[in-house]
Amino acid sequence: MLQITAHPYTLDFKRPAATSRGALQTRDVVFLRATDSGRPGLTGWGECGPLPGLSIDDRPDFQAQVHDVCQQINAGHAPTTLDLAKWPSLAFGLEMALLDLQTGGQQRLFNTPFSNGAAALPTHGLIWMDTPAKVVEQIERKLAQGFCVLKLKVGALPLAEECAILGAIRQNYGVDQVTLRLDANGAFTPATALATLQQLAQFEIHLLEQPIKPGQWPALAEICTLSPIPIALDEELIGVQPEQQRRLLETIRPQHLIIKPGLLGGFATSESWIELAENYGSAWWINSMLESNIGLNAICQWTSALDTGRVHGLGTGQLFANNIPTPLRLNGPQLAVATDGKWDFSCIQERSAWPASRIRLINYAKHPRPLPRSR
């Protein structure tokens, strides 16, 4: 019999994390613990937690919805029958926990060299919003650590200051040494976007994410056609239902997609976006979304099953003061699983859990919802 329990947890940032939606001091998540009485000693862990101001399930009743899902499962509903389209973070956490349990409860969700500790994954260096001087400090630190791909937020500082920062990088590092990715988080307007992109293009930018706020498909389509910098869709993908996905790509024709499983509803849903992207000739990049080490580990392993030849935007597990102890290690820009490392879930289990659910363990091979596939 399958049991699911929910464990609310608050992650504390080591220092405030400045975003376009304000500075985050804490991050509330809910860990889902899956066990099966027929397989004693095994535990699967998942993580769900909407990002404030961004996730479509960032709602006051999110935890009530998690509790309701537990109650439905308690009543005998199979996870595959639950409609979680409007609750993508919860869908991802449940998928993660069940997959972890089915693969042995060792937090090795995918059988890849990375998951087994035999290979590392590179990640880009994320530069947080801050004063110009602090941004330069972050850049210098990342470059000294060996990062060759940097992602910078733009649209928060005056354009002249942002251009000065980018110019200083390019003065010392050519495009063959450092790849620059930019993220506007919708900071530009349709009227000013192209002129701004023209100024930023002089710094040989790999891509720029979400130049204008989502929902303006005709304006974004024009920007994608005329921009001197390849455009990536990020927030634009949030909440788009399956029947709209193809129409979005046909209308906008973006050069890149940013895939965040926690925002899109999990691995299976994310892979449907990846398949469409390839059909329409768009490149795709996997990004984490301020997950704890539980979610980050799952995303890294999934990434390693899909693509190991490029630099994706994976978290580093270094942001939180009370993160879950993990074998995941960061060595410069490389993430790896230490073979002698161990997980420690005691800090979660010491907290109160919501009521358990008991149903038959679902065999996903016999149900319509697909598990993520390896490539």
N, C-alpha and C positions, 0 to 999 in steps of 0.2 A: 504494500500500500504506500502510495506517495504522500508525503507530508510537505507542506509549504508553510514556513513561518516568516513574518515580516519584522525586520529590526530597524527602526528609525535611528539615524546616526547623523551627527553634525560634524562636518570637517572644518577645521580651523585653518585659515590661510596663515602662513608664516608672516606675510606682510600683505596689506590690502592689494587686491588684484584689480587694477583699473581697467575698465572696459567702456565701450560706448554706451552701456546701459548703467553706468555708475561703478563705484568701487565695491568689490565684494570682500567682506571680512570673514564670512562663513559660507558653507555650502551644505544644504540639507539634502540627504539622500536616504533611501530605504534599501537595506540589504535584504535579499530574499534567500532563504535557506531551504534547500530541497533535500529530502532524505527518502529512502525507500526501505520499508521493513523487510522486504525480500532480499535486500543487499546491505546487511548491517555493516556499520562502520564507514559507509560512504556518504559524503555530503557534497552537494552542488551549491555554489554560491553565485548569485546574480546581484546586479546593482541597478537601481532606478532612481532618478532624481532630475526633475525638470530644471533647466537653467533659467533663472529669473529674467523675465522680460523677453525671452526668446522662444522657449519651448511652447508648443500649443497646449500642453498639459500643465503649464505653469498656472495653476488655479488653486484657490483656497481649499478646494475639496479634493486635492490630489491624494492625500493620505487616506481620506475617507474612501476614495475609489480603490486604493490598494486593499483596504480592509474589506470592501465589498467583493473584490475579486477573490480574496481568500474565502469569504463566506460562500460565494458561488461554487468554488472548488470543494468546499466542505460539503455542499449539498449534492455533490456528485458530478458537477459539470467538468468536462475535459478541458484542459487549457486551449486546445485547438478550436473549441466551439465559442470561445469568448470573443466578443467584438471589441478590440482594443485599438481600432483605427484612430480614435481621438485621444488615445493615451500612449503615444509612441515610446516614451521613456519606460513606462510600465511594461509594455510589450517586450522591449529589449531586455529588461531585467529578468523577466520570466523566461524568455528564450535562453538567456545566458545561464541561469540556474539549472534548467532542465538539461541543457547540453552538457554542462559540467558534470552533472550527476550521471548522465548516460555514458560519458567517456571515462568514468572511473573515479570521479570526485577528487582528482589530484590537481585541479586547476590547469589541466592540459587539454584544452578543448579541441585542438587540432594537432594532428600528428605531423609536425614539420621540424626541420632542423632547428629553427628558432625555439619552438616550444620545448624541444628536448635538450636545449642548452648547447647545441653544436654550431650555432650561427647567430650573428647579431643583425639587428635592424637599424639602419640609419634614420634619424629624424631631423627635421629642420629646427633651427633655433628661433623661438618666438620672442619677439621684442615687445614688451608691454608698454602701454601708454604711460607717458610721464613727461616731465619737463625735458627740453632739448638736451640739457647736460646729462640727465639721468638716462635718456635714451642712448646717447653716445656711450655712456659707461656700459650699458647692457650690451651694445653691439661689440665693443672692444672685448668684453668678457667672453662673449660667445665665439668670436673669431679666435681668441687665444685658446679656447677649449677645442678648437678644431672644426667647428661648424662651418660648412661650405654653402649651406642654404639658409637664408634668413628670411623670416616673415615679419614685416613691420605693419603696424596700423597707420593709416593715413586718414586725414580729414579732421583730426582733433586739434592739431596745431595749425598756425597760419601756413599757407602753402609755401611761402618763401623759406620758412624755417625747415619744413620737411624736405624741400629740394636741397637745402644746404646740407642736411644730414646725409641724404642719398648721394649728393655730389662728393662728399668727403669719403664715403665708402668707395665710390668708383674711381676716385683719384688714386687710391692705394690698391684696389683690387679690381681686376678686369672681370668680364663676364665669364671667362673660363676658370676663374678662381672662386668667385662668390656669385651664387644665384640669388636674386632678389625677388621676393614675392610680397605683394602688398594687399592689404585688406581694408576696404573703405567702410565696411559695415553700413552701407547705404548713406554715407555722409554727404555725397554730392547730390545735386538736383539734375533733372533732365536738361535744364537750360545751361548748366555750367559744366556738366560731366566731361564732354568731349574736349573743351578747352583745357580743363585740368589734366586730363589724360595726355594731351599733347605735351604739356610741360613735364609730366612725369616720365614720358617715354624716352627722354634723352638719357636716362640712367639705365637703359637696357633692362627693362623689367620683364621677368618671366611670365607673370600673370597678375591680375588685380581682381580681387574678390568683391562682388556685390557693390558696384559703384553707386547705385541708387536704391532707394527703399523698395522692397518687394511689392509685387502686385501691379507694376507698371509695364506690362509685357511689350506693348508697341514701342515705348521709349527705350526699353532695354534692348529690344531687337535692333533698333537703329544704332545704339551704342556699340553693340557687338559687331555690327557690320562696318562701322566707320572708325572704331577705336584703333589707335596705333599699338595699343597694349592688348594682348589676349585677355578676354574676360572670363571669369569663373563665377558660376552661380553657387551661392551658399544659402543664405536665408530664403532665397527664392524657392527652394525645394521643400521648405518646412510646411507640413500640412497639405501638400498636394496629393490628392487621392489617385489611386492607380489609373482611373479612367482619364485623368487630366495630364498624366506624366508625358505621354507621347505628344499631346497638343502643345505643351509648354516647350518642349525641345524643338518641335517643328516651327513654332512661332518665333522663339528667341534665337535659336541656333548659336548657343554659347560655344566657346572654344574649350572650356573646362567645366567640370563639376566637382564640388567639394562634398565628399560623402562623410556624414557624421551619423553613425548608427543610433546614437542616443537621441538624436533629433528626428530621425526618419523612421524609427520603429523597429530597429534591430538588423541583424545580418541578412535575413532573407529579403526584407524590403530594400535594404541598401544594394543588394546584388541585382535586384530588378532595375534600379537606377543605373548601375554599372553596365548592365546588358544593353539598356537603351542608349546610354552614352556611346558605347562602342558602335551601335547600329547607326548613330547619327554623326559619327566621326569626332566626338568630343573626348578629350582626355579626362581622366578622373584621378582624384587624389583623396586618400582617406585621412580624416582628421579626428582626433579625440576631442573631448569637450569637458575638460575639467573633471574627469572621473577620478575616483579613488583608484588605488592600485588594483582593485578587483576588476573594475570596468576597463581600466587601461590594459591590464594583462590580457583580457579577452579580445580587445580590439587589436592589440599587437599580434596575437596569435592568428586571428582572422586575416589580418594584413599579410602575415607571412605565408598564409595558404593561397593568397591571391597574387601577390606581387612582391618580390624582394629586390628588384633591379632599380627601383627609384626611391627618392627620398620623400616620404609622406610626412604628415604633420601629427606625429604621435607625442603625447605628453611624456614627461620625464619622471613623474612621481615625486618631484621635489617641492611641490607647492604647499603641501599641508603639514602642519605640525603634528597631527595625530593620524597620519595615514596608516593603512593596514600594513604591517610588516610583511614583506614579500621577497622572493628570490630575484625579482626583477631588478636589474642593476643598470646604471648609466655610466658609460665610460666615454667621456668626450661626447660626440654626437651619436654614439652607438648604444642601443638598448640590447641587453642580453639577459637570459635566464641563468642564474648561477646554479650549477648542478648540486652544490652543497648547501644552497639556501633553503629556507623553510617558510611556509606561511604560518601566521599566527592570528587566529580569529577570536582570541579570548576577549579583546576589547569590544567586539560586537556581541558575543554571547553573554557577556556580563550584563547587558542591557535587557530590558523587558522585551518580550516578543509578543506579537499578536497571535490570535488563536491559530492552531495548526489545521491543515486540511488533510483529508484522507480519501484518496481515490486510487484506482489502479494506475500503475506506471504506464504512461502512454508510450507506445512504440511508434515513433515518428515515421518509420519506414512504411507504416500501413495507413498513414493519415495524409490528407491533402497538403497540409502546410509543409513546405520543404525546409530542411535544415540547410545551413550554408554549405556550399560545395567547395572542394579544393580545385585549384586550377594548375 
